Amino acid sequence: MSPQKIQALVVEPQQHLAQPYSFLQKRCQLQHYSAVKPALQALSNQQFDLFILSASFQPAQTVKLLEAFKNQFKDQVVPLIIVIDLSQALSAVPGTQWAGKLDILHSQSSEQQTLRCLDKLMSA
């Protein structure tokens, strides 16, 4: 019997971005949203084991999403991966420690890097 897949909320405006998402699909059930509003609605309707947030959003949108994530899960910290699309001229990476359950990947992350990041976050 195979292990249950990790339920992950992905908020990524760049729908063409393949990496690191193709690697994460091996262990995660990814629910992609390209805009903040539908992602916030999904967050209120479903439990997630992992948040994956693009660094391509404006800083105000990123802070809004992080606040919603934090408020949704007051009793626990759900791991967070921030993804930087290296083809974008600017990216906004928020300053947060996220209780040590935070990692950063980028659009050129290898499969090994991606899965090692996932393993580290999910075992923390």
N, C-alpha and C positions, 0 to 999 in steps of 0.2 A: 504494500500500500504506500503510495507516495504521500509526502507531508503536505499539509494544507497550505495553499498559497497565501502569502502576505497580502492583505487588502490595502492598497495604496491609492491615495488621492494625488493626482498629478495636475498641477496648475502650470501650464506651459503654452504661451501664445504662439510659439514657433511650431506649427503642426508638422513641418517637414523634418524636424530634428530627429534623427534616428538614434544616435548615441547620447546618453547611456541607456535610453529606454529599451532598446532591443535586448540588451543584456539583462536588465531588471525584469523583463517579462518571463525570464526563465524561472524566477522564484516568486514573482508578484502578480497579482491580478490588478492591473492598472486601470484606473478610471480617469481618463483624460478630460480636462476642461481647458479651453483656451482663453477664458475670460473669468474675471473675479466673481461676478455675481452668480453665475451658475455653480461655481465651485463652492461658494458659501451656502447655497441651497443644498447641495449634495452633503456638505458637512453637517447640516442640521438634520438630515434624514438618514444618515448611515454612520456606522462606526468604522474607523480606519485604524490600521496598525502602523501606518507610515505615511508621512507627508512628503511630497516631492514638489519643490517650489522653484520655478524659473527665476533667474536673476535678471530677466529681460523686462520685468515690470517696472513701472515708475516706483520710486521709494515709498510714496504714500500708499500705493496699492499693496506693496509688500508688507508694510507695517499693518495695514488693515487685515490682511490675511493671517499674519502671525498672531495678531490679537484674537481673531476669531478661533484659530486653532487652540490657543492657550485657554480661552474661555470655554470652549467646548469640552475640554478634558481637564477639569480642575483637580481631579484626584490623581492624575498620572501625567507624565510627559511622553507624548508620542514622538518617536524619532523623526528627525527632519533632515532631508537631503536638499541642498540648494544646488541647482544645475546652472552652470554658466555656458552660454552658447558663444563660443569663441569667434563666430562669424559676425556677431553684433559689435558695433563700435563701442557701445557703453553697456555696462552691466551694473546692477545695484545689489551689493551683498550687504545685508543688514548686520550691524554689530550686535550679536547675541551669543550667549553661551548655551542656551537651550538645555540647561542642566546636564551638559556633557553628552547629549544625544543628538549631536549635529555633525554633519560632514558635508563636504563640498565636492561635487564632481563637475566635469566639463564635457563638452561635445567631442573631445578626443580621448576621453578616459577609456582605457582598455577594459576588456571583459574581466580580467583578473582584478584590476583596481576596483571596478564597480562591484563585483561580488564580494570582495574583501571588505569594502565599505559597508555593504548591506549586512554581512555577517557580524561585523563589529557593532553596528547600531542595534541590531535585533537581539544581540546577546547582552547588551549593557543594562 
